[in-house]
């Protein structure tokens, strides 16, 4: 029977242990993508056995089990889209072969890669749950009926608008609450919360309108329209651009509160949609299995791909946005891109490999061999729906009317 003094002594140690494991817990729910589709994700017993969930997320699983299949779908979306967006980068979202930390310990650091994954994860979760609502897969939500009346453009709001507010609310509960539980006086929770919201804003700021024409012989005398989410591929592109222009910040005390401010005083304060990071990224060129970094050995380098840092945060006095910055050319990046991974420069394509490749065939053999040896594997998504596939109503051809996608 432990004494009171023992409890008093062990409680701080327990809190310290929880805080030490905190960084790995933030995105461990992505490991649900590894589970077979046949495995149930709802119910008290199955929820308790799901590795990678925080206690609060286990509670959500028990209380709202019908949503957990959407959570699994979101995890698959994140891995697939991340690997697509970074397929030509040194860090290409390689996944570890096992375990609950899908992208490895690189997610434990407050880098821009972690910022991107947090933003993409919160967006994917909001979109997956919203799609389930629209399709009638969830009992407690459905179409967004708040959009009604006549628009300023003269069309009638009707149909089944995507209920994004429900999806956003679930995303906030599932991925934000674990951050808030750690307190808002540390830099990493503040960084994660900001980037989570940035991911959701990428959906809100890219909502689309679909319409259906009514009238004799397709005269379109009346149009009824509804709001739909953008393709997830579009969200990935937006967040990738924000990744390139992410702002490095530091924790600053302002009176009685703390905030994240640019580390460089000449950089403008970040907007709500910008991505923030606390620590510089590793070079990702060399194999580092302990941190989940496979390196670039054996990978083919694309000379047309721009620099890892094509954009920079806007400085005070800049007249153009970060997206308008001139990307660095290949001649400025060859050393950091290929040579840092002991790659060999050749005429035409460049190969990142441990030894010079005498021919494209030899280089391809090196790539195949490296893939065989590598302990890291790209995730194979089981989703049948392409990430950039737009949802359309059956048997209604799509037409364009003044920039609005309409169903004839």
C-alpha positions in Angstrom: 0.0 0.0 0.0 1.8 3.2 -1.1 2.1 6.0 1.4 1.0 9.5 0.8 4.7 10.6 0.5 5.2 8.0 -2.2 2.3 9.4 -4.2 3.6 12.9 -3.8 7.1 11.8 -5.0 5.9 9.8 -8.0 3.3 12.2 -9.4 5.9 14.6 -10.7 7.8 11.7 -12.3 4.6 10.6 -14.0 3.9 14.0 -15.4 7.5 14.2 -16.6 7.1 10.9 -18.3 3.9 12.0 -20.0 5.6 15.2 -21.2 8.6 13.3 -22.5 6.4 11.1 -24.6 4.1 14.0 -25.7 5.7 14.8 -29.1 5.3 11.2 -30.4 1.6 11.1 -29.3 0.5 14.1 -31.4 0.2 12.3 -34.8 0.4 8.7 -33.7 -3.3 8.2 -34.7 -2.0 8.1 -38.3 -0.9 4.5 -37.4 -4.6 3.5 -37.9 -3.8 3.4 -41.6 -1.8 0.3 -40.9 -4.7 -1.7 -39.6 -6.6 -4.1 -41.9 -10.0 -2.9 -43.0 -11.6 -6.0 -41.4 -10.5 -4.9 -37.9 -13.4 -3.0 -36.0 -12.6 0.4 -34.7 -15.6 1.1 -32.5 -16.7 -0.3 -29.2 -15.2 -0.2 -25.7 -12.8 -3.2 -26.1 -11.6 -2.4 -29.7 -11.0 1.3 -28.8 -8.9 0.4 -25.8 -6.7 -1.8 -27.9 -6.0 0.9 -30.5 -2.3 1.8 -30.1 -1.4 5.3 -30.9 -4.4 7.1 -29.5 -4.3 9.4 -26.5 -6.6 8.8 -23.6 -8.9 11.6 -24.9 -9.0 10.1 -28.4 -9.9 6.7 -26.9 -12.8 8.4 -25.2 -13.9 9.9 -28.5 -13.6 6.4 -30.1 -15.9 5.0 -27.4 -18.4 7.8 -27.5 -18.5 8.3 -31.3 -17.5 5.0 -32.7 -19.3 5.5 -36.0 -16.8 8.2 -36.9 -13.7 6.0 -36.4 -13.8 4.6 -39.9 -13.5 8.2 -41.2 -10.5 8.6 -38.9 -8.8 5.6 -40.5 -9.7 6.9 -43.9 -8.1 10.3 -43.0 -4.9 8.6 -41.9 -4.6 6.9 -45.3 -5.3 10.2 -47.0 -2.5 11.9 -45.1 0.2 9.3 -45.9 -0.8 9.1 -49.6 -1.0 12.9 -50.1 2.2 13.6 -48.2 4.1 11.1 -50.3 2.7 12.6 -53.5 3.6 16.2 -52.5 7.1 15.4 -51.4 7.9 12.7 -54.0 10.7 14.8 -55.4 12.1 16.1 -52.1 14.9 14.8 -49.9 12.3 14.0 -47.2 9.6 12.1 -49.1 7.3 11.1 -46.3 8.8 7.6 -46.1 7.1 5.5 -43.5 8.7 3.2 -41.0 8.0 -0.5 -41.5 6.2 -0.9 -38.1 5.2 0.9 -35.0 2.8 3.7 -34.2 5.1 6.6 -35.2 4.4 6.3 -39.0 6.9 8.9 -40.2 9.5 8.2 -37.6 11.0 10.3 -34.9 11.4 13.2 -37.3 7.9 14.1 -36.2 9.1 14.6 -32.6 11.0 17.7 -33.7 9.4 21.0 -34.3 10.4 21.2 -37.9 8.5 22.4 -40.9 8.0 18.8 -41.9 6.1 18.2 -38.6 4.2 21.5 -39.3 3.1 20.2 -42.7 2.0 16.8 -41.3 0.0 18.4 -38.6 -1.8 20.8 -41.0 -2.4 18.0 -43.5 -3.7 15.6 -40.8 -6.2 18.1 -39.3 -7.5 18.9 -42.8 -7.8 15.3 -43.8 -9.7 14.5 -40.7 -12.1 17.4 -41.3 -12.7 16.3 -44.9 -13.1 12.6 -44.2 -15.7 13.2 -41.5 -17.5 15.8 -43.7 -17.7 13.4 -46.6 -19.1 10.8 -44.3 -21.8 13.2 -43.3 -22.7 14.1 -46.8 -23.0 10.5 -47.8 -25.3 9.7 -44.9 -22.8 7.4 -43.2 -23.1 9.1 -39.8 -26.3 9.3 -37.8 -25.7 12.6 -36.0 -25.0 14.7 -39.0 -26.0 15.2 -42.6 -26.0 17.9 -45.3 -25.5 21.5 -44.3 -28.9 23.1 -44.5 -27.9 26.5 -43.2 -27.0 27.7 -46.7 -30.4 28.8 -48.1 -32.0 31.6 -50.0 -30.9 33.4 -53.1 -27.2 34.3 -53.7 -26.0 37.7 -54.9 -25.2 36.0 -58.2 -28.9 35.1 -58.6 -28.9 31.4 -58.1 -30.9 29.5 -55.5 -29.0 27.8 -52.7 -30.3 24.2 -52.4 -29.1 20.7 -52.6 -26.8 19.0 -50.2 -24.0 21.3 -49.2 -21.0 19.7 -47.4 -21.4 20.0 -43.7 -17.9 21.3 -43.1 -18.7 22.8 -39.7 -19.3 19.3 -38.3 -16.1 17.9 -39.8 -14.1 20.9 -38.5 -15.6 20.5 -35.0 -14.6 16.9 -34.9 -11.1 17.6 -36.1 -10.8 20.2 -33.3 -11.9 17.7 -30.7 -9.8 14.9 -32.0 -6.4 16.6 -32.8 -6.6 19.9 -30.8 -7.7 18.7 -27.4 -4.6 16.6 -26.8 -2.5 19.7 -27.5 -4.6 21.9 -25.1 -4.4 19.3 -22.4 -0.6 19.9 -22.3 -1.1 23.6 -21.6 -0.5 26.6 -23.8 2.7 27.8 -22.2 5.1 25.6 -24.2 6.1 26.2 -27.8 5.3 22.9 -29.3 1.6 22.7 -28.4 1.2 26.3 -29.6 2.9 25.4 -32.9 0.8 22.3 -33.4 -2.5 24.1 -32.7 -1.6 26.9 -35.1 -0.7 24.4 -37.9 -3.8 22.3 -37.2 -6.0 25.4 -37.8 -4.0 26.3 -40.8 -4.8 23.0 -42.4 -8.5 23.5 -41.8 -8.4 27.0 -43.2 -6.9 25.5 -46.4 -10.3 23.8 -46.9 -12.4 26.8 -45.9 -10.6 29.2 -48.2 -10.9 26.8 -51.2 -14.6 25.8 -50.9 -16.3 25.4 -54.3 -19.8 25.8 -55.6 -21.6 23.2 -57.8 -24.9 23.9 -59.5 -27.7 22.2 -61.4 -29.6 23.9 -64.2 -33.4 23.8 -64.4 -35.5 24.7 -67.4 -36.8 23.6 -70.8 -34.1 22.0 -73.0 -31.4 23.0 -70.6 -32.1 26.7 -70.8 -30.9 27.1 -67.2 -33.7 29.5 -66.3 -33.1 28.5 -62.7 -29.9 27.3 -61.0 -29.8 25.6 -57.7 -26.3 25.4 -56.1 -24.6 23.9 -53.1 -21.1 24.2 -51.6 -18.6 21.4 -51.8 -15.1 20.9 -50.5 -12.1 21.1 -52.8 -10.4 17.9 -53.8 -7.9 16.8 -51.2 -5.1 17.1 -53.8 -5.9 20.9 -53.9 -5.5 21.1 -50.2 -2.2 19.3 -50.4 -0.9 21.7 -53.0 -1.9 24.7 -50.9 -0.3 23.3 -47.8 2.9 22.4 -49.7 3.2 26.0 -50.8 2.8 27.1 -47.2 5.4 24.6 -46.2 7.9 26.2 -48.6 7.1 29.7 -47.1 6.8 28.6 -43.5 8.0 30.9 -40.8 10.5 29.9 -38.1 9.3 31.2 -34.7 10.3 31.2 -31.1 8.4 31.2 -27.9 8.1 34.7 -26.5 6.6 36.0 -23.3 4.3 39.0 -23.7 3.1 40.1 -20.3 1.4 37.2 -18.7 1.0 35.1 -21.8 3.3 33.4 -24.3 3.2 33.6 -28.1 5.1 32.4 -31.1 6.8 35.3 -32.9 9.2 35.2 -35.9 12.8 34.3 -34.9 14.0 36.9 -37.4 12.7 40.3 -36.3 12.7 41.4 -40.0 10.1 38.8 -40.9 6.4 39.9 -40.8 4.2 38.3 -38.1 2.7 35.1 -39.6 -0.9 35.0 -40.7 -3.4 32.5 -39.4 -3.1 30.4 -42.6 0.8 30.3 -42.5 2.7 27.3 -41.2 5.1 27.8 -38.3 8.0 25.7 -37.1 10.4 25.9 -34.1 13.5 24.0 -35.3 15.5 23.7 -38.5 15.2 20.5 -40.4 17.9 17.9 -40.7 19.4 17.5 -44.2 17.6 14.2 -44.8 20.5 13.2 -47.1 22.1 10.4 -45.0 20.5 7.3 -43.5 19.4 7.7 -40.0 17.2 4.8 -39.0 16.9 5.9 -35.4 15.0 9.0 -36.4 13.2 7.4 -39.4 15.3 9.1 -42.1 16.1 6.8 -45.0 18.4 9.2 -46.8 18.7 9.8 -50.5 21.0 7.0 -51.5 19.6 5.1 -54.5 17.0 7.7 -55.4 16.9 9.4 -58.8 17.3 13.2 -58.5 15.3 15.4 -60.7 17.3 18.4 -62.0 14.1 20.3 -62.8 12.8 20.2 -59.2 13.3 23.6 -57.4 15.3 24.1 -54.2 14.1 22.7 -50.9 13.5 26.3 -49.8 11.9 27.9 -52.8 10.1 30.5 -50.8 10.9 32.5 -47.7 8.7 34.4 -45.2 7.8 37.9 -46.2 10.1 40.5 -44.6 9.0 43.9 -43.4 9.0 46.1 -46.5 8.6 43.4 -49.0 6.2 44.3 -51.8 5.7 40.8 -53.1 4.4 37.6 -51.4 6.5 34.6 -50.6 4.9 32.7 -53.5 6.4 35.2 -55.9 10.0 34.7 -54.9 12.3 33.5 -57.6 13.2 29.8 -57.0 16.9 28.9 -56.9 18.1 27.1 -60.0 19.5 23.6 -60.2 23.1 24.9 -60.4 22.7 26.4 -56.9 21.3 23.2 -55.4 23.3 20.4 -56.9 25.7 20.2 -54.0 23.0 20.2 -51.3 20.6 17.9 -53.3 22.7 15.1 -54.7 26.3 15.6 -53.6 25.3 15.7 -50.0 23.9 12.2 -50.5 27.1 11.2 -52.3 25.2 11.4 -55.6 26.9 11.4 -58.9 26.4 14.2 -61.4 25.9 13.0 -64.9 24.6 14.4 -68.1 20.9 14.4 -68.0 19.2 12.8 -64.9 21.2 12.7 -61.7 21.2 9.7 -59.5 21.6 9.8 -55.7 23.5 6.6 -55.0 26.4 5.4 -52.9 28.6 4.9 -56.0 28.8 6.4 -59.5 26.4 4.9 -62.0 28.0 4.2 -65.3 24.6 4.0 -67.1 20.9 4.6 -66.5 20.5 0.8 -66.3 23.2 0.6 -63.6 21.6 3.4 -61.8 18.3 1.8 -61.9 19.8 -1.4 -60.5 21.3 0.7 -57.7 17.8 2.1 -57.0 16.3 -1.3 -56.9 19.0 -2.6 -54.6 18.7 0.4 -52.3 14.9 -0.1 -52.1 15.4 -3.8 -51.2 17.8 -2.9 -48.4 15.9 0.1 -47.1 14.0 -0.4 -43.8 11.6 2.3 -44.9 8.7 1.7 -47.2 6.1 4.0 -48.8 2.6 3.3 -47.5 0.2 1.5 -49.8 -3.1 3.1 -49.4 -6.2 0.9 -49.6 -8.4 3.7 -50.6 -10.4 3.2 -53.7 -11.1 6.8 -54.2 -8.4 9.0 -55.7 -7.4 11.9 -53.5 -8.1 14.4 -56.2 -11.3 12.9 -57.3 -14.2 15.3 -57.0 -17.5 14.0 -55.8 -20.3 14.4 -58.4 -23.9 13.4 -58.5 -24.6 10.4 -60.7 -25.9 10.8 -64.3 -25.5 14.6 -64.3 -22.8 15.9 -66.6 -20.7 18.7 -65.3 -20.6 22.0 -67.1 -19.0 25.3 -66.4 -21.0 28.5 -66.0 -19.0 31.7 -65.2 -16.4 29.8 -63.2 -18.9 27.7 -61.3 -19.1 23.9 -61.7 -22.7 23.1 -62.6 -24.6 19.9 -63.1 -26.6 20.0 -66.3 
